[in-house]
């Protein structure tokens, strides 16, 4: 009876002229409304929104002479991927910069910088990089004297891939007036040699010492970087993102792209929490934005990262006697910023990686909630990597979003146990336990810290196989989750985390037609093959923005 009624309703709509602009058929449809497998069916799209989802016979009624028909060829039809945490325009800059991510030796690290510098004009800065010293035998930190002779005419400031540590050459330190007498800033560190001279490494807040000397990119450079990032995202099926630690220049670039009708991703920008007053004033005067570009809220930092040994823990690092990491700013400052931003009605996202950093921010969120009264806040913790067992249930109970990046688990899993020991890793990247305690889990990449490809994140969450191949059964395997759970964290999870669950993140009539068609069905392949699945089509706002060649 229900099926018959639905067919009649569809027929009536068709009779009234509801012809689809585009129909996707020929594969299972996963709506994102549950974590189960997709079912055979099709999707009809009109005026940038989903017109109907149903079986092929029902959707055939929407096909007219002007309807574009897309064939999935057996691949999964699903909501577009949302990446909850990127540094999106920075990713676009990195696509045109030196790539040090897989430089497997110090010698290769130096060679790549030498080769890149040879093509630059004197005075041009070398940025980006994303190096990973854990790949090197003995894991030494790089030093400025490694690269000074090969970059004599170009200031260099290249990031470790986690973004919490960077290497400057002598030219960059001269430009920033950093000397032996420069003090470590609050929330930052400058490692020094036996003579007290900076070795060129700048950790967390110390990165700002060099950052202040780096020329601000011109608007046309911002626009070019954004265009590169949009093309990369479309090729990977990413149709929405949260741009974390965004700048006002980033916001201007997105708005220019939107005015040119070239946006192919929906973006929520999270500006620095210490600027909450300016952000609140902007939202009050101009509104938060629209369905393409909007100010999502503000973002702050509790601590650094495990890779840079600046994550903040209750107990010391296992391989660094007595050292517990650092706070990026005094706890009192964070309490004041969160309270003020919440009073202004802004959504708040705060980076926390170490277990103590996570415990403190959850306590701050709870205090603010009690002080200001109940409302739908959707506080976020970005990363939530290392948690104590007593903090895990608080995410679900208090509806705090653990905004996590599963690829980090299979990367960090190569070395992090050496730093925090066998007990603390049991609740590291606790995807399973968080879901089991009803946490509103949202997934992302942290691009450029990790690859933007969401299927690599799905692979990581489902298999937890570390990148070194040493954990074929999964690293901390009790925290594995299912394909459907991972996909939902990459779709509905991020829609909910940005107050957009009524607009996108699922395939349902009236939602925006942001759809990805994969070249295979992830529910039907071996788990170890998940990371090789690619989009066949990416559709945003009803328009095909990527087609696999």
Secondary structure by P-SEA (a helix, b strand, c coil): caaaaaaaaaaaaaaacccccbbbccbbbbcccccccccccbbbbcccccccccccccccccccccbbbbbcccccccccccccccaaaaaaaaaacccccccccaaaaaaaaaaaaccccccccccccccccccccccccccccccccccccbbbbbbccccccccccaaaaaaacccccccccccbbbbbccccccccccccccccccccccccccaaaaaaaaaaaaaaaaaacccbbbbccccaaaaaaaaaaaaaccccbbbbbbccccaaaaaaaaaaacccccccccccbbbbbcccccccccbbbcccccccccccbbbcccaaaaaaaaaaaaaabbbbbbbbccaaaaaaaaaaaaaaaaaccccccccccccccccccccccccccccccccccaaaaaaacccccccccccccccccaaaaaaaaccbbbbbcccccccccaaaaaaaaaccccccccccccccccccccaaaaaaaacaaaaaaacccccccccccccccbbbbcccccccccccccccccccbbbcccccccccc
